[in-house]
């Protein structure tokens, strides 16, 4: 208001003058009878002027400071038609209101002269509001500095504009620029912006070859986490982001990208039908841990490494589903183990992808012993790599262990 008054005149003085003319105790008000009674009694001792307003109630002795204390901005949002004080809005709406007012101040000063700094603007905002807010800032402000934990915010910026911040065990902060390798196609980044944004926020990245694996590994992690006999830290707790590379030959391409960010990066895929080209295979050296499973597909792995008892249980559950592939037929009761594995393999091949049957099959496993060994062991290796090293016991001046061990 102070900035606007430079061109439009003083808004505070006008508000004060308008408030002074407000009639509080009009003739038809509930205070009118009280005012009359008070006037009659005061008139016994003081000589009052003629007229009803000899004793009156007015808003008086106001200053700008008084106005700042009592004025409230009322906002009416959809759905609904009633305005409410701005401080009664939801947290997300209040954040957007403050942002809108700040952009007004920026416009009064001139957009190009403004450095706009925002700390986690995504708080209490849905994804579409986050994107709209960032789009406005990028287009209108001279410079924007944003800290965020939201992939919907990060994906709006090009790699060259992103800096990854991290702290070591001693609390020292370091920063790493996101730099794509020279031979890394820009389109590959554009097609995976959301995944890249999530990986930027992760402590470590697990690169898998497809949607089936991306959906299956979290289920394996869930079961390991629930098994009390296994000392395992869940992927989510360890801060590991799963990245779908979109094919086995694409998995090694992402190793140098995430390694350059200073992140531990892990890669796993099935046995390819043909050996990778030398330049592609060489990129696998940047993986912290890299494994090629001895099967020509995750469906083969699951059908081969999960016990027949679990496969039978899974097959009977799937048989009553509405999306059951009728061309696979039903599993006969008295068939040998190999027939069971073949039948489950066909089911998995018929229902591939994130919404396919592979995650449902893994979910039938009760504990670590029933999980496919290749997948479970790989996650256990990642867990071991990411666990902080145990600190050495303190020593006294003579070098003796103070814990007495």
FENNORHU-V783791 format. One record per run of one state. SS is the DSSP state (H for helix, E for strand, L for the rest). FROM is the first residue (numbers start at 0). LEN is the number of residues. Records with the same first field share a line. If there is no record, write none. Layout:
SS = FROM-LEN + FROM-LEN
//
This chain:
L = 0-1 + 8-2 + 20-11 + 42-9 + 54-9 + 70-3 + 75-8 + 88-2 + 109-1 + 113-1 + 119-7 + 140-2 + 147-3 + 154-4 + 161-1 + 167-5 + 177-8 + 191-1 + 201-2 + 208-2 + 226-8 + 238-1 + 244-3 + 260-3 + 269-8 + 286-2 + 292-5 + 305-2 + 318-7 + 328-8 + 350-7 + 363-4 + 370-2 + 386-8 + 395-5 + 401-4
H = 1-7 + 10-10 + 31-11 + 51-3 + 63-7 + 85-3 + 90-19 + 110-3 + 126-14 + 150-4 + 158-3 + 185-6 + 192-9 + 210-16 + 234-4 + 247-13 + 277-9 + 297-8 + 307-11 + 325-3 + 336-14 + 357-6 + 367-3 + 372-14
E = 73-2 + 83-2 + 114-5 + 142-5 + 162-5 + 172-5 + 203-5 + 239-5 + 263-6 + 288-4 + 394-1 + 400-1
//
